Each structure stands twice: as structure tokens, then as C-alpha cells.
Amino acid sequence: MVAPRLVLVLGDQLSPGLSALRAADKDRDVIVMAEVRDEASYVGHHKKKIAFIFSAMRHFAQDLEADGWRVAYSRYDDPETSRSICGELMRRHSEFEANGVLATECGEWRLRQALEACPLAFDILPDDRFIASTKEFHAWAEGRKSLRMEYFYREMRRKTGILMDGEDPEGGKWNYDSENRKPAKQDLFMPSPMRHEPDAITEEVLDLVEREFPDNLGHLRPFWFATDAIAAKRAASKFMREALPSFGDYQDAMLTGERFLYHSVLSVYLNAGLLDPLDLCKRAEDAYRDGNAPLNAVEGYIRQILGWREFVRGIYDMEGPDYTSRNHLGATRDLPGFYWDAETDMTCLREAVTQTMEEAYAHHIQRLMVTGNFALIMGAEPVQVHQWYLEVYADAYEWVEAPNTLGMTQFADGGLLGSKPYASSGKYIDRMSDYCGTCAYDVKKRSEENACPFNSLYWDFLDRNREKLEGNPRMAQMYRTWDRMKDESREATRGRAAQLMQKLEQGERV
């Protein structure tokens, strides 16, 4: 009798077409899935994130068994479950007298290194659920002076034929971002993402999370995420039908009390493997071809998946495990307590953090231009910001989160990912939201007692980082503006920033 192989399936690999499953023998091999402590606690994950992953794993294991696979599934609260993935593989290896482990490459360097140290024979296959392989990305990046997502995105459009008209981009332009910056108003029709009632499996997981993770951040209930592929596909259909047509216009908009606007809220399913990226892109393209969604909306949505998601994955893989320790600007301040409790008088941050703690979700502009922007201009230590983002969002896995946080929001990689720091005063938030109208601070003031903290901190950020940023062509105009200010105005701005920094350091309400 031929010894079985173990087939490892991780919590973000819940795809029937996973390379390890395709290479496995259903009649012989044993699938190993495990809810282990090391994965559930390497950061203090949001309760909803843990519940989603555990429930999705259990549903996927059930589907595999129904399809004829033999599945060795280990639950978190089973006393026999090992603490780590390696420990669980070794336990199952002995139990089944197995002949090695078949696995699809892990997305995170942390887990790749753990498996490399695991004393078993592994056959590691590429994760081909992505549109660009890591080798393909490395080949594209080799020899380039700078890596810009826009040019990589164009290559992906050519490769897939998505939104192409022969050799040219559909509509004559590659990018319609200039049409996608409209502020929203409260009188718009607001669709909402599909909400799913927890079934018996999910209810059991929710009880487990309440019991085992009582001190983790965030609200666990109500819980409405889909936890299997069928439900996730229904959620995708609802987005394509109801929200995609206006997604482009309002993708950068923010409104008080409106947590989703026209966003898909599908990344949590996509990053766990319940949805396929190329399929989503094709469905969005079909909506355009069928006359159900305009080109600016469809191109903007496809760019987030075909361009940005693939690009950041390539950067993460190429840069290696030390990427998360980078700190180009030398920022050292602690992240303020209101990132966890929303106790701040700044409406924009209070709204973003409150919904993050309740939903384990915020859309990309809230992450980039509110929470990320404030952390950047106050000088928060990048590794703390990185850990916060990894903890609080249900779609956060390090391969996608770290480049977005350390590269895009914090400029900690020195411009590898983005051509300039995404720092701004309160003007951007005022333009793209209604937050400033009800805020305790005045967005039009810079140095007064009631001035918007974003304003003085923004200019202070430019001033204290001048040596590293002044040579950036995209920052030159802002430094010229700063230099044209009167000496007393600059000094008052620095003084207001110093006052705010002191309050933040002392834990006072800002």
C-alpha cells in the first residue's frame, strides 16, 4: 500500500483549484487543515477576522469531504490540536504514516520560514491563483529604475485582454482615475453589501471566539460575512448589479454614517480564496460590455484587482521578510490610543476607527487618507502602524497589507511603492467627505487652538522631513508654498504641531 501524502490547506487558500489540491490524489492523500494558536495570535486579530477565517475553513473542509476527499481537520479548542502548523503536520504525519507534505506556497514570509524550518519533506507548488506569477513580476521589475503600478497594470491588461480593443485600451485611455473623484452626498441611493445570516457552523465559531478571544479588539456580533464560495459569489453578483455602476464616481468619497457607499466589500472573500480575481475582473468587464456599468467605474474597479492587488503581492515577494522593518523617515512615535477606542474629537478619525472596530472593514480612502495619513504626519513608528492594520481588518494578510501600509501610507520603504508620501492637510478630507462640517476643529485654520490637527501636522511633517523629501519632484511645489509663508506663520504652525504632539504623547484627548 502506497503511503499517503499530507496536503496542507491554509486559511487563506480556500479555493477548489488550489495547486496543491490539483496535484493531490483524492484516493490516497489526506488534506490537513488546522485552527492553530500561532496563526490566531501572532497579532491580536479582530474578533470578526478570526471568526470569518475559522468558519470559512470549516465550510471549505465540509465541501472537500462532500467531494470525496479525506480531511484531517483540527479545531482550535481540541486539546490534541498542536500550537503551530508545523506541529500539526508532524502530528498528522505520524498518525497517517505519511510520505511527505504537498503544499501551495504560503503568502506570508513568516509562515514560509516556519515551514522551511519544519523537519518534514515538502513539495511546495506555486500559488497560481494570482494573475501574475512571482517570477513574472520579478522579470518585469528587473532593471527598472522605479516600479510604478500603472505600467505593470498595463502589462496585465495586455496579458489578459481585459478591457482591451485589439492592442489599445478600451476607450482610448488606460486609466480613468481623473473621473473617479466625486464627493458623495447624503441624498444618493446607497446600496449595501449582502448580509448573510450565520448558519450553525458559523454560530459555533462565534461562540468559540467569544470564549477563547474575549480580550481581542473589535465587535464580534452582528456577524454578516459570507463564509463559503456560493454565498461570496452571491455577494459579488449583488455588487456588480447594484453598486458597480456608481463605484467609479464615488470610490474616493466618505460620508458620515455611510460605511460602504458603492464599494464591493469583497476583498475579505477574495483574499481568503473564496473568489477568483480574474473571474471578478471578467464579470466587471461583462457589465461594461453589456451596457450595465460605465467604463470609468469598471476600469477603476478592475485596476484595484488586476493592477494594485497583483502589484503589491509582487513587491512583497520580491523585497523579502525584512520589508516590514523599514523606516525610511525614522518615525518613532507611538500610535495614539484613539486608533483602538475612537476617543477623539476629529470626526474623520472617529468615524473611520469606529466602523473599523465594528465591521473589521474600512474602504481604501479611509485607510489611506484618514488613518494612514494621520499616522504618517504625526510620525508614528511604521511597525506599529503595520501591526494595527494587520490586526483590525478582516481582509488583511501580510502580503497585501504590508506594502499598502508601509509603502503606500507610511512611505517607510522610501518610495519603492509610491512616488511620493500620501500626506495631506485637512483640505483633501474636506473635499471628499462631509466629516469636517460636524467636526470640533476648523479645517480652514492651521495654527489656532481649534485648527484642524491635520493642517499643522502636515506642514510640520514636511518641515521635519525636508532633507529626505525636498528632492522629490512631486513635493517641490509644497516646499515652495511653505517657504513663501511668513516666518511668524511657520513658527505658529510648528508651535501648534508641537502642542498636538505633546498631547498625543501624554495620552490626552485630541
N, C-alpha and C positions, 0 to 999 in steps of 0.2 A: 504493500500500500504506500502510495506516494504521500509524503508529509505535506500538510497544507502550508501555505504562506499566510502570514497576517497581512491584512490590507488596512492601513491606517486611514481613517477619515476624520478630519478635524472639524471644529465647529464653524469654520468659515469655508468649508469645502462641501457644502450640501447640494451637490449637483450630480444627477444621474450619469452625466457624461464625463465625470472626473477621470483624468488619465489613469489613475491607479485602478479604478473600477473597470475601465475598458480593458486593462491588461490582466485583470484577475480572472480566475477560473471559478465560476459560480458553484460548480460541483465539488470543488476541493477546498478552496481558500476560505478564510474566516475574516470577516470585517471586524475591526476593533474601533469602537467609539467610546469615549470616556469623558465624564464630567469630573475634572480633577482640580484639586485645590490650587496648584501652581498657576493654572490658566485663569481661574476665577478670582485670583487675589494678587497677581503681580502688580496691579494698581487697584485702587478702590473703585471698581466699576460701578456705574449707576445700576440701581436695582432692576430697572426695566431692561437694561442691556443683558444682564445675567439671565433674567427670565426669558428674554427673547431667544438667546442662543441655546439655552438648555431645552426649551420647548421645541424649537426648530430641529435640534438634534434628535430628540425623541420621536418627533413626527417622521423625520427622514429615516431613522432606523426602522420604524414601523413599515414604511414604504418599501425599504430594501427587503425586509423579511417577507412581505407580501409578494415580492418579485422573485422569491426563491433563494435569496442569499441567507447564509448563516451569519448572524450578527452577535458578537460578544459585546454587550452594552453595559457600561459601568456607571451607576448613578452616584451623584455627589454624596449622598447620605448613606451609601452602602459601606459598612465598616471594612469590607475587603478591598474597596477601591484605593489604589495607590495615590500618592500625592501628586505625581508627575506623569506626563505622557510616557516618558521612558520607563518609569516604574510599572505602569500599566501594561506596556508592551512586553516587558520582561515577565510579568506575571502570566499573561496570556500565552507567551511563547512557551513557557514551561507547561502550562495547562494543556495546550494542544499539541505539544511536541512538534512545534512548527519549524519550518525551514526558511527563516529569514522574514523580512518585512518589506512589503511593497507600499510605497507612499508617493503621493504627489508633493512636490516641493512646497514647503511652508512659505507663507507670505512674509513672515517677520523674521528678522535676523536672530532675535532672541531664541526663538524656537528652533530655527535651523541649527544654531550652535548647540542647543541642548540635545538634539537628535544625533549630531555628529559625535557627541561625547557618549552616546548610549552604546553599550557593548553588544550590539546585535548587527547582523548583516543586513544592510538596507539597499534596496533598489529604488532610487529616487527618480521620479519622472517629472518632466517639466509641467508646469501648470498652464495648459493651453486654453484655459477659459478666457484668457485675455486676447485681445485682437493683435497686439504686438508681442512677440516673444522677447525675453530679456536680451537674447543675443541680437535680435533685430534692433532693439533700442540702442545697445552698445555700439553696433555698427553705424547706426545713424549719428550717434553723438561723437564718434571718434574723429578727432582732428578739427572739430568746430571750436572757434574762439568763444562762442557763447551758445547756450542751449535755450532756445525760445520755443515755447509750446506752439505758437502759431505755425511755425514751419514744420514741426513734427505732425501737427494736426492735418496739414495739407497732404503730407505723405500718407497718412491714414485714410484720408478721403480718396486719394488716388488708388490706394491698395484695395479698398473695399468697394469702390464705386458708389459709395453713399453720397447722395446729393451732387452727383456729377452729371454733366451734359457733355458726353464724349470726354475730351481731355480738359474741358473747362469746368469751373464750379457752376452749379445750378444758379441761375440768376445773374451770372457775371461777376459775383463777388464771393470771396471765401468766408467773409466774416461780416455779420450784420449787427455787431455789438452796439454800434452807434445808434441803432433804432430801439435798443432794449434798456433804456434808462428812464422810463417814465415813472414819476411818483404816483402812487395809488391814492384813491380817495375812499372814504368810508361808504359811499353810495354805490360802489361797484358790487356786482354779483360775485360772491365769494364761494367757489366750490370748496369741498373739504375732502381730505384723503379718506379712503374707505376704512371704516372701523369694523373690526372683527370681534365678535363675542368669544371669550375664552372657552375652549372646549374642556373636556375632562382632563386631558393631558396637561393643558396649559394651567388649569386651576391647581392641579397637583404641584406643578412647578412654582406657581405663585406662592403657595403655602410653604414650599421648601425655602424659597428666597426670603420670605418673611421670617422664617425660623432661623436660617443659617447666616443671613446677612443683615441683621437688624440695624447695624450702625453704618451701612453703606449709604452714600448720598442718594438723593432723588426720591420721587414718589413712585411707588410700585403700581398702585391702582388709581384710577381705572387703567386697565391694560387693553390695548386695542390693536396691537400689531398682528399682522398675518404671521403664521408660524409654519406654513407649508407652501409648496410651489403653486398649487392650484389657487389658493387664496391670494398669494402675491401677484399672480398673473391677473386675477380679477381687479386687484388694486391698480395695476398698470393700465388695464383697459379703461377704468374709470378716469384716470388721469388723462389718457390720450383723448378721451371723448369730451371731458368737461373742462379741463384746465389747460391743456397744451395750447389751444388757440390763443390764449392771452398770456402764456408763460413768458414769451419774449418781451412784450411790452413792460411787464411789471416784475421781472425776475430780480431786480435790484431794489424794489420798493419795500418799505417797512411801515406797518400800521399798528397802532396801539390796539391790543386785544385780538389782532388777526395773526395767528401763529403760522399759517401755512400759505395763505394767498393762493397763488397759482403754481406753487412748487409741487413736485411729484411725491416727495417723501418715500421714494423707492430705493434710496441708497442703502438703507438698512437691509433690504432683501437682496439687492444686487451684490453687496459686499460679503454676504454670507453664502452666496451661491444659489439662492432660490430663483433668481432671474439671470438671464443671459445678456451681456452688454450689447452684442451685435444684434440680437433679436429686438431689444428696445430701440436701437438706432433705426432698424428697418421698419419697425412699427411706426415710429415718428415720421420717417420718410414717406411711408404709405399715407399717413394722414395729410401730408402736403400734396402728394401726387393725386389724391382723391378729392382735393379741394376742401378738406376739413380743418386745415390749420395753415396759417401764413408762413412764408419762408423764413422770416426773421425769428419766429418762435421755434420752428423746427430746427433751424441751423443752430440757434443758441442752445437748445436742449442737447442736440447731438454733439456739439462741441464739448459740453461738460463730460460726456462719456467717452466718445471716440478720441477727443483731444486731451482734455485735462486729466481724466482718471488714468488713462494709459500713460501719459507723460509723467505724472508723479510716481507711478509704480516703477517706471524705468529709472528715474532719478534715485529713488530709494534703493533699488537693487544695485545700481552702479556705484553709489557712494559708500556702501558698506555699513557695518554696525556702529562706526564712530560718528555717523551723521547726527545722531541725537544729542551729542555732546558739544556741538558747535555753538559759538557765542561771539560772532564777528564784532558786535558793538560793545562787548564787555559789560552787558547789563547784569546787575546783581540784586536788584530789589525783590522783596517777597511779593507774591501775588496777593492783593487785598482780600480780606475776608468776605467782602460782598460778592466775590465770584462763587461763593457757596450759599450764602444766605440772602442775597439780593437786597441787603440793607444799605441802600444808597439813595441819595436824592437825585441822582441822574436818571431821568426817565428811561433813556435808551438802554442803559446797562441793567436797570431794574427789570425792564420788560424782557430783555434777552436772557438774563440769568434765571428769572422766574420760570419762563417757559422751558428753558433747558432742564431745570430741576424737575419740572412736572412732566415733560414729554420726552426727555432724552433726545431732543431734536431742536435745532435752530437752522435757518437756511443760511446760505453761503455768505450773504452780505452781513447778516448779524454776526457771524463768526469772524469775518474778515475786517469789517469796518466799525464794529462796536467792541466786542470783547477782545478781539485780536489787536485792533488799533489802540485801544486804551492801554493794554499790556505793553505794547511797543513803546508808546510815547512816554509812559511813566518809568520805563526802564526795568521791567520785570525780568527776572532771570529766565532765559528761554526754556531750560529743562523743566522748570515749574509750570510754565505755560503749556508745554508739550504734555506733561503728565495730566494737567487739568483737562485738556481736550480729549486725551485718550480715555479718561475716566468717565466723562459726562455724556458722551454721545453714543447712541446705540449703533451707529454705523462706523465707529472708529476702530480701525485696526492700524497698527503702526505703519504699515507700508503706505497707506493712504493719508493717515493723519499727520505723521511726522513731516513730510515735505510741505504739506499745506500749512502746518503750524510754524515750524522752524524756518522754512524757506519763504513762504508767502506772507505770513502775518508778522513774523519777528525779524526777518532779514538776517537771521543768525548764520546763514550759510554764505553771507557776503555777496549775494546777487547771483548765485548759481541758478536758482529757480525763477526769481523775479528780477526785472531790470532795475527796479527801484524799491525802496521801502514803501509799503502801503500805509503811510502815516497821513493823517489829515486832521484838520481842525473840526469844530462842530458844524461847519458850513455844509459839508457833504451829508451828514446825518439830517440836518435841517432840510436840505433839498430833497432827499429821498424818503423822508418819513414825516409823520405828524407828531413825533415824540417831543420836539422842542417846544411846541405850543403849550404843553401842560407841565413843563419842567420847572423846578425851583430855580434853575440857573438861566441866565440870559445868554443865548447863543450869539448875540451881536456884540457882546463885551469880551475883552481879553484879560484885563488886569484888575478889574474891580472885585469887590468881595463876593458879588453874586455872578461873576463872569463864568461862563461855561468852562469847566475844567479842561475840556479837550483843546480849547483855544490856547491857553498859556502853556500847557504841557506840550502841545505840538511845536510851538516856536522854541521852547526850551530844548526839546528833543533835537531840533535842527542845530541849535546853538552848541549844545554839548557834544554832538557827534560830527561837528563840522569837518574835522580832519579826515574822517573816513568817508564822508558823503559829498563834500563840496565838489569833488571832481566828477561826480555823476552828472552827465549832461541833462538828465531828466529832473535834476534837483536845482539846476543853476538859477532858474527864474525865482524860486522861492528864497534862495540866499540873497539874490539881488533885492527882493522885496524886504527882507529882514534888514539888510544893510541900509536901505533908504529910510527906515524908521528913525525917529529922533532918539537920541541917547536915553532920555528920560522914559520914553515909551518902552524901549528894550529893557531897561532896568526894572520898570514896573512889572513887565511880563515875567522876567526872571524871578522877581520877588513873589509874585502870585504863584508861580510854579513851585518855588521852594516852600511856600506855606502849605500848598497841597501835598507835597511830598512828605512834609513833616507830619501832617495829619494822617496820611496813609501809613507811615511807619509806626505811629503811635496807636493805630487802630481806631482812630476817631472817625465818625461818620462824615462822608464826603458826598 
